[in-house]
Amino acid sequence: MVRNRVTRRLRAIMADELARLPRGCRVVIRALPPAASVSFDELKADVAGGIRRAFAKADT
């Protein structure tokens, strides 16, 4: 199941990212269908970049 693979990858990525987030912070990730065709490293880079952009916007 492709959807389950994407879900497992996102959980693994966020397990690493959670340590970097401020306490009490909430993150919602919406995976679009093309997420199923990218590598783990590409997905991880996209998630990290999205989190960085979100915090940059919040600081503005």
OpenMM code with the backbone's topology and positions (N, CA, C; nanometers):
from openmm import Vec3, app, unit

residues = "MET VAL ARG ASN ARG VAL THR ARG ARG LEU ARG ALA ILE MET ALA ASP GLU LEU ALA ARG LEU PRO ARG GLY CYS ARG VAL VAL ILE ARG ALA LEU PRO PRO ALA ALA SER VAL SER PHE ASP GLU LEU LYS ALA ASP VAL ALA GLY GLY ILE ARG ARG ALA PHE ALA LYS ALA ASP THR".split()
positions = [
    Vec3(0.0839, -0.1183, 0.0000),
    Vec3(0.0000, 0.0000, 0.0000),
    Vec3(0.0883, 0.1246, 0.0000),
    Vec3(0.0703, 0.2045, -0.1021),
    Vec3(0.1508, 0.3251, -0.1184),
    Vec3(0.1213, 0.4252, -0.0076),
    Vec3(-0.0057, 0.4445, 0.0238),
    Vec3(-0.0421, 0.5427, 0.1264),
    Vec3(0.0205, 0.5064, 0.2605),
    Vec3(0.0211, 0.3761, 0.2937),
    Vec3(0.0810, 0.3343, 0.4203),
    Vec3(0.2304, 0.3604, 0.4223),
    Vec3(0.2973, 0.3422, 0.3080),
    Vec3(0.4412, 0.3676, 0.3008),
    Vec3(0.4704, 0.5157, 0.3249),
    Vec3(0.3922, 0.6025, 0.2636),
    Vec3(0.4105, 0.7470, 0.2833),
    Vec3(0.3858, 0.7829, 0.4293),
    Vec3(0.2835, 0.7254, 0.4892),
    Vec3(0.2528, 0.7516, 0.6301),
    Vec3(0.3686, 0.7083, 0.7196),
    Vec3(0.4230, 0.5905, 0.6959),
    Vec3(0.5362, 0.5421, 0.7765),
    Vec3(0.6576, 0.6313, 0.7593),
    Vec3(0.6831, 0.6737, 0.6369),
    Vec3(0.7968, 0.7633, 0.6127),
    Vec3(0.7787, 0.8963, 0.6856),
    Vec3(0.6595, 0.9525, 0.6778),
    Vec3(0.6342, 1.0812, 0.7444),
    Vec3(0.6444, 1.0681, 0.8956),
    Vec3(0.5988, 0.9581, 0.9506),
    Vec3(0.6133, 0.9372, 1.0956),
    Vec3(0.7598, 0.9306, 1.1348),
    Vec3(0.8403, 0.8610, 1.0570),
    Vec3(0.9835, 0.8505, 1.0864),
    Vec3(1.0515, 0.9871, 1.0744),
    Vec3(1.0150, 1.0620, 0.9742),
    Vec3(1.0732, 1.1960, 0.9552),
    Vec3(1.0352, 1.2859, 1.0713),
    Vec3(0.9092, 1.2843, 1.1103),
    Vec3(0.8650, 1.3725, 1.2180),
    Vec3(0.9200, 1.3301, 1.3536),
    Vec3(0.9516, 1.2043, 1.3717),
    Vec3(1.0135, 1.1614, 1.4969),
    Vec3(1.1455, 1.2352, 1.5172),
    Vec3(1.2201, 1.2565, 1.4095),
    Vec3(1.3452, 1.3326, 1.4176),
    Vec3(1.3190, 1.4821, 1.4321),
    Vec3(1.2205, 1.5327, 1.3595),
    Vec3(1.1919, 1.6764, 1.3589),
    Vec3(1.1309, 1.7251, 1.4898),
    Vec3(1.0570, 1.6404, 1.5597),
    Vec3(0.9898, 1.6835, 1.6830),
    Vec3(1.0865, 1.7375, 1.7868),
    Vec3(1.2060, 1.6819, 1.7918),
    Vec3(1.3053, 1.7280, 1.8896),
    Vec3(1.3462, 1.8730, 1.8627),
    Vec3(1.3324, 1.9186, 1.7401),
    Vec3(1.3736, 2.0547, 1.7029),
    Vec3(1.2620, 2.1582, 1.7190),
    Vec3(1.1399, 2.1102, 1.7388),
    Vec3(1.0262, 2.2014, 1.7475),
    Vec3(1.0062, 2.2510, 1.8903),
    Vec3(0.9553, 2.3731, 1.9048),
    Vec3(0.9259, 2.4241, 2.0393),
    Vec3(0.8199, 2.3390, 2.1080),
    Vec3(0.8290, 2.3306, 2.2380),
    Vec3(0.7338, 2.2526, 2.3163),
    Vec3(0.5928, 2.3075, 2.2938),
    Vec3(0.4982, 2.2197, 2.2745),
    Vec3(0.3598, 2.2592, 2.2542),
    Vec3(0.3253, 2.2932, 2.1095),
    Vec3(0.4221, 2.2881, 2.0229),
    Vec3(0.4006, 2.3200, 1.8815),
    Vec3(0.3221, 2.2071, 1.8146),
    Vec3(0.2328, 2.2435, 1.7259),
    Vec3(0.1555, 2.1440, 1.6514),
    Vec3(0.1867, 2.1589, 1.5031),
    Vec3(0.1999, 2.0455, 1.4383),
    Vec3(0.2306, 2.0438, 1.2953),
    Vec3(0.1312, 1.9513, 1.2259),
    Vec3(0.0761, 1.9988, 1.1163),
    Vec3(-0.0112, 1.9168, 1.0335),
    Vec3(0.0573, 1.9015, 0.8986),
    Vec3(0.0709, 1.7781, 0.8549),
    Vec3(0.1339, 1.7516, 0.7259),
    Vec3(0.0312, 1.6882, 0.6354),
    Vec3(0.0177, 1.7451, 0.5176),
    Vec3(-0.0738, 1.6925, 0.4173),
    Vec3(0.0108, 1.6389, 0.3025),
    Vec3(0.0059, 1.5113, 0.2815),
    Vec3(0.0834, 1.4493, 0.1745),
    Vec3(-0.0028, 1.4397, 0.0488),
    Vec3(0.0462, 1.4978, -0.0576),
    Vec3(-0.0220, 1.4897, -0.1861),
    Vec3(0.0239, 1.3635, -0.2600),
    Vec3(-0.0511, 1.3164, -0.3582),
    Vec3(-0.0157, 1.1924, -0.4274),
    Vec3(0.1285, 1.1837, -0.4787),
    Vec3(0.1892, 1.2922, -0.5284),
    Vec3(0.3280, 1.2807, -0.5749),
    Vec3(0.4280, 1.2422, -0.4643),
    Vec3(0.3893, 1.2543, -0.3388),
    Vec3(0.4781, 1.2155, -0.2287),
    Vec3(0.5124, 1.0675, -0.2342),
    Vec3(0.4283, 0.9892, -0.2974),
    Vec3(0.4522, 0.8450, -0.3060),
    Vec3(0.5655, 0.8096, -0.4010),
    Vec3(0.6019, 0.9022, -0.4887),
    Vec3(0.7035, 0.8698, -0.5888),
    Vec3(0.8406, 0.9297, -0.5597),
    Vec3(0.8551, 1.0006, -0.4482),
    Vec3(0.9861, 1.0590, -0.4156),
    Vec3(1.0593, 0.9701, -0.3156),
    Vec3(1.1901, 0.9889, -0.3086),
    Vec3(1.2702, 0.9102, -0.2149),
    Vec3(1.2493, 0.9610, -0.0722),
    Vec3(1.2927, 0.8805, 0.0227),
    Vec3(1.2830, 0.9185, 0.1634),
    Vec3(1.3585, 1.0487, 0.1889),
    Vec3(1.4787, 1.0604, 0.1317),
    Vec3(1.5598, 1.1807, 0.1534),
    Vec3(1.4942, 1.3052, 0.0951),
    Vec3(1.4312, 1.2913, -0.0220),
    Vec3(1.3605, 1.4054, -0.0806),
    Vec3(1.2410, 1.4452, 0.0055),
    Vec3(1.1681, 1.3468, 0.0540),
    Vec3(1.0530, 1.3741, 0.1395),
    Vec3(1.0976, 1.4414, 0.2688),
    Vec3(1.2068, 1.3929, 0.3252),
    Vec3(1.2602, 1.4522, 0.4478),
    Vec3(1.3017, 1.5974, 0.4255),
    Vec3(1.3670, 1.6248, 0.3135),
    Vec3(1.4071, 1.7618, 0.2816),
    Vec3(1.2856, 1.8516, 0.2626),
    Vec3(1.1812, 1.8001, 0.1988),
    Vec3(1.0586, 1.8782, 0.1790),
    Vec3(0.9911, 1.9108, 0.3119),
    Vec3(0.9847, 1.8133, 0.4004),
    Vec3(0.9223, 1.8359, 0.5316),
    Vec3(1.0030, 1.9382, 0.6109),
    Vec3(1.1344, 1.9217, 0.6146),
    Vec3(1.2198, 2.0151, 0.6890),
    Vec3(1.2079, 2.1556, 0.6316),
    Vec3(1.2048, 2.1667, 0.4998),
    Vec3(1.1896, 2.2975, 0.4365),
    Vec3(1.0546, 2.3607, 0.4673),
    Vec3(0.9506, 2.2809, 0.4675),
    Vec3(0.8182, 2.3325, 0.5003),
    Vec3(0.8098, 2.3831, 0.6435),
    Vec3(0.8730, 2.3108, 0.7340),
    Vec3(0.8742, 2.3543, 0.8743),
    Vec3(0.9524, 2.4849, 0.8884),
    Vec3(1.0669, 2.4928, 0.8198),
    Vec3(1.1460, 2.6176, 0.8242),
    Vec3(1.0663, 2.7357, 0.7709),
    Vec3(0.9989, 2.7153, 0.6571),
    Vec3(0.9190, 2.8245, 0.5995),
    Vec3(0.8048, 2.8655, 0.6925),
    Vec3(0.7419, 2.7684, 0.7572),
    Vec3(0.6315, 2.7992, 0.8490),
    Vec3(0.6803, 2.8839, 0.9657),
    Vec3(0.7966, 2.8497, 1.0203),
    Vec3(0.8489, 2.9273, 1.1320),
    Vec3(0.8977, 3.0645, 1.0869),
    Vec3(0.9503, 3.0737, 0.9666),
    Vec3(0.9913, 3.2040, 0.9131),
    Vec3(0.8700, 3.2956, 0.8977),
    Vec3(0.7586, 3.2404, 0.8501),
    Vec3(0.6355, 3.3193, 0.8373),
    Vec3(0.5826, 3.3604, 0.9734),
    Vec3(0.5934, 3.2720, 1.0706),
    Vec3(0.5415, 3.3013, 1.2050),
    Vec3(0.6224, 3.4119, 1.2710),
    Vec3(0.7512, 3.4219, 1.2376),
    Vec3(0.8362, 3.5246, 1.2970),
    Vec3(0.8151, 3.6620, 1.2327),
    Vec3(0.7489, 3.6648, 1.1188),
    Vec3(0.7290, 3.7910, 1.0473),
    Vec3(0.6157, 3.8694, 1.1051),
] * unit.nanometer
topology = app.Topology()
chain = topology.addChain("A")
for resn in residues:
    res = topology.addResidue(resn, chain)
    for name in ("N", "CA", "C"):
        topology.addAtom(name, app.Element.getBySymbol(name[0]), res)
